[in-house]
């Protein structure tokens, strides 16, 4: 750009004093033009760089912007916390070949993580004071379903009394008891924030049928009530007793418990359903752990998915006149094989009273009591 006057006329004080008024006017006009030119140039420069910076930001962070927009549109269902939305799917393809995971190492020490990086909860792997305190701040409710049909009502008193001493102490717990004999439900003093709801169901002449229908009852209860009344849900066998503390360390999106009878067994010897005709079928070369059906837990949403899937598979088997080897436990193991639990409870959380203590199990928290099956079951 060429200017109509020389720079000395603009910036030299001496020149301003010797020039006439006309010259002063010209100098003033020239100064204004210079300032205007500088301003325009500056605006162009800033505008260019702003566009450049904006362009770079858009190019560098498209996924972040899109992810933010998608997340802002997500609505968390009632009863689900942020933890439940993490790792929403740990699905494994069928037929995948990999080594069987171990629960106890060659050195005799327990293994505290699965191959898919889910924790295996053992004594010594967590601080109960810390983790309970964290979860108590969330003001959560743990729904707990129990089935006591026929003569199994005789186990209710021990179950409830021991639960009140050990199970989520200090938390809000709501027991949902399914029974065909409401009049036989014992009176047990419950702690603050804890309640018991009795739900009457029809009797059955086959214990297998009682077991088979548990998933259906759990599915419908979640849909009708728990989706609005609870954050987590556990379904527990009634013929059990709590011997030690069971707290927030057991909470997670999807929880499975390792069966105490098979935690050091080769998977080809697991009592999986081996008939291909069944929906619960698992090939001999596949399997992680054998999970016990006496404990099912997790977020309301994820337990509902487990119950619904197993119920649908049970219905298909029934339509084909097939009953899996261990009823709903067989279907549960099929589900957990291809939909990995986000947390696995060690056999501390499901022991059997007739089993001797072992070196790796330092504490027994929950155990199936000794009983005479012929005396309590309606059929062999």
N, C-alpha and C positions, 0 to 999 in steps of 0.2 A: 504494500500500500504506500502511495506517495502522499506526503502532506504538503499543503500550499505554503507553509512557512517553515523557516529553519528552526531547529531545536533551541538555538540560543535565544530566540525571541520568546520562547516559552519558559525556559528555566533560568535565564540570566536576570537577576534583579537590576543590574546596572542598565540594561537595555530598556526595561520598563520605565525607569525614571527619566530618560532622555527622549522617549517617543511621545508623540502627540496623543490626544484622546482617541483619535481614530485608530491609531496603532494599538492603543490599549484595548479598544473594542475588538479589533481583529485578533489580538493575542488571546483575549478571553474566549472568543469563539473557537479559536484553534484548540485551546485547552479543553474546552468542552467536547470537541470532536475526538481528541485523543482519549479522554476518559471514556467516552462512549464506545470508541473502538476497543479499548482494553476490556470494558465490561462485556461487550458482545463476544469477544474472543474467549473470555473466561467462562461465560455461560455455555458457549459451544463446547469448550473443553470439558467442563463439568458434566454437561449433558451426555457427551460421548462416553465418558468414563462411567457414568451412572448406568447407561445402557449396557456398557461392556460388563460391569460388575453384575448387573441383573441377569444378563445373558449367561455369565459363568455360573451364577447361583442356580439358575434353572437347569443348566446342563449337568452340574455336579450333583444335585440333590433331587432328581425327579422321583426316585423311589421313596425318599423320606417324606416329600410332600404328599405323594399318593397314599403312603401308609398312614400319615397323620389324618388325612381326610377319611380313609376307610375306618380307622379306629374311632374317629369322632362319631361315626354313624352306628357303631356297635352299641347295642343295649344289653347290659348284663342282666340275665334273668334274676328274679328275686331269689335270695338264698344262696347266690353264688358269689364268692369273693374273687379278688384278682388272681389268687393262686390257682383257682380252678381253670382260668383261661390260659394258663401257661402249659406248654406241652400238651395241646388238646388231643393229639393223636400220636400214639406210639405203636403204629401198626407195622407188623412184620409180614412179609409175603409168605404164603404157604409154599412148602417144598424147599425152603431155604436150608442149606446145609452149613452147620457150624457146630463147634464143640459144645458139649453140655456144660453149663455153668456149675460151679461148685459152691457149696455153702460153708464148708470147712476146708481149709487148705491142707497141704501135705505136712505142714509143720504143726497142725492141730489148732491153728488160730482161725477164728471165724472170719469170713469174708463179708465186708460191710457195703458192697456195691454190686449191682448186677452188671452184665455186659452192656446193657442199654443205659447205664449210669443212673439207675434208680437206687436209692439207698435201701439197704437191708437193715432193719432196726434191731440192734442188739443192746443189751446193757453195756454201758460204757461208751456208746457212740453219740450220746446226746446229754444235755443238761436239762433235767426235768423242770427245775425251778425257772430257768430262763425261758424255755419253750412254752411252758404253761402260762407264764406271765405275758408273753407276746400274744398268745391266742385269746387270753381272757380279756384283753383290751378290745378285741373285735366283737365282744358281746354275742358270741355265736350260740346256736342251739344244735345239739347232737341228738337226732332221732335214733332210737334203738328198737328194732323190731324183734320180737320173740314169739315163737310158736310153741304152745303147750296144749296139745290135744290128747284126749284120752287120759291114760294114767301118767302122762308126762307132766301133769299139773303138780305132782309130788316134788318136782325139782324147783318149783318157782320160789319157794321161801329161801332156799340156800342161794339161788342165783341172785335174787334181788337184794338180800341182805349183804352178800359179799360184794355186789356191785356198788352198793351205797358206801362201802368202806374203801373201795379201790378204783372204781371206774369213773374217770373224768370228774374227780372230786373238785368241787368249787365251780364247775361249769353248769350251764343250763342243759339238763338232759330230760328228754321226753320218751318214756317207754311206751311202745304200742304192743300190747299183748293180744295175740290171736289165740282163742281157745273155744272149745265147744262146751266147757264147763265153767262159766263165769262165777258160779257160786263157790267154786273151789279155789278161787284166787285168794291167797293169804293177805292179811293186813300187815304191811311192812311200812315202817316209818321212813319217809323220804326226806332228804335234805332240802335246804332252801333252793328254790328255782328248779326243782325236779318234780315230775308228775308222771302218773301212770294212766293210760287209757286202755280199757278192755274192749276188744272187738270180738263179738261172737261170730263163729264160723261153724259150718256143718261138720259133723263127725265123719269118720272114714273107717272102713273095715280093713284097710291095707296101709301099713306104715309107709310103703313106697308111694302110695297116692298122696299121702300127707306131704311127703318130701317133694314130690313132683309139682304140687300146687303152690309151693312157697313163692316161687318166682312170680307167678301170676298175682298173688296177694300183694307182694311187695310192689310190683309194677303199678297196680291200681291204687294202692295207698299213696304212693308218691304223686301220682296224677291228681288224686282227689284232695290230698291234704299237705303232704310234706313239701311240695313245691312252694307253698306259702308259709310253712311252719318251721322249717329247719334249714340249716346250712350244710350239714353233713348227716349221713345216715350209716348206721351199722346194722347188719342183720346177724344175730348171734344165736347159736344153739342154746336151748334152755337146760339141758342135762349137763351143766357145767358149773364151775365155781371160780371166782376170782381169788387169787392168792397173793397178788402183788399189784403195785400201782400200774394203771393203764391210763395214759394221758394224751396230751396234744401231740406227742411225738408220733402218734399213730395216724394223725390226720394227713390227708392228701387228696389229690384228685381221684385216684383209683387205687384201692388197697387190696392186696391179696396176702394171705398168710400161708407160710410153708407148712405142710402137713408134718407132724412130728414123727410119723412112721416111715417117711420116705426121703428125709432130707440128706441122706448119704447113700441113696440108692441110684443105680444106673438107670437112665431113663427108659431103656428097653424093658425094665421090670416094673415101671410105674403101672398102676391099675387103671390106665386110660381105657376108654372105649376103643376096641380094636376092630370092630366090624364096620367095613366101609358103608354099609347100608344105613348106619346111624349118622345123624347130624353131628354127634359128638365125637366122631371118628378122628383119631390122631395116629399117623403112621409111626411105626416102631422107631424109625431113625430121627424122629422129631421130639422136642420137648425141652423145657427149661427146668422147672421145678414141678413137684406135685402139690397143688394147692388144696387146702382143706376147705370144704364147703361150710364148716361151722362158723366161719367168719367172712363176711363180705362187707366192704366199706368204701367210703369215698364221698365225693360231692353228690348232692341230690341228683344233679343232671347225669352224672356218669354212672351212678348205681342204677338209675332208671334205664339207661341204655343197656347195661348188663342184664337186668331183669327182663326187659322186653325181648332182647335177642335170645336169651336162654329159653324164655317161655315160647317164643315162636318156633325154636328148634325142637323143643319138647312136644309141641303140638304136631309138628311134621312127623316126628318119630311115632307118636301115638296113632296118627292116621295110617301109618305103615306097619302098625302092630309091633313096634320096636321099643324096648325100654333100655336105656343106656345102663351100663354096668353099675354105676353108682348115682343114678338118677341125675338130679340137678348138679351134683358135684362134678360129674363127667362133662356136662355141658359148660360148667364154669371153667374147667381146665382148658377146654377147647377155646373158649373166649379169651382167656388170659394168655394163651400161647400166641395168638395172632393180634391181640390188643394188649400190649404190655402194661402191667400196673405201673403207676408213677411212684409207688413206694411198696416195699415188700416187708411184711412183719416176720421176724424170725420165729422159730418154734416156741420161744418164750411166751408168745401170745396165743398158742394153741398146743397145750400139752395133753397127755393122757395120764390119769392118776395111777394106772397100773405099770407105767413105764418107770424104770429107775432113772435117777438123775445122771446126767452126762457131764463131762468136763467143760464142753463148750456152752452149755445152757447154765448160766450163772444164777438166773432167777426164773421162777415159774410164775407168770402173771395170770394165766387163764388156762384152765384145764378141764377136760371131760372127765366126769366122775365115773367111778366104777358102778356098774349096774347089771342087773339080770335082764337081758333083752327079752327073754321068754316071758318074764313077768310084766314088762311094761309095754311091749308091742302087741297090737291087736292080732297079728299074724306072724308066722315064721319069716 
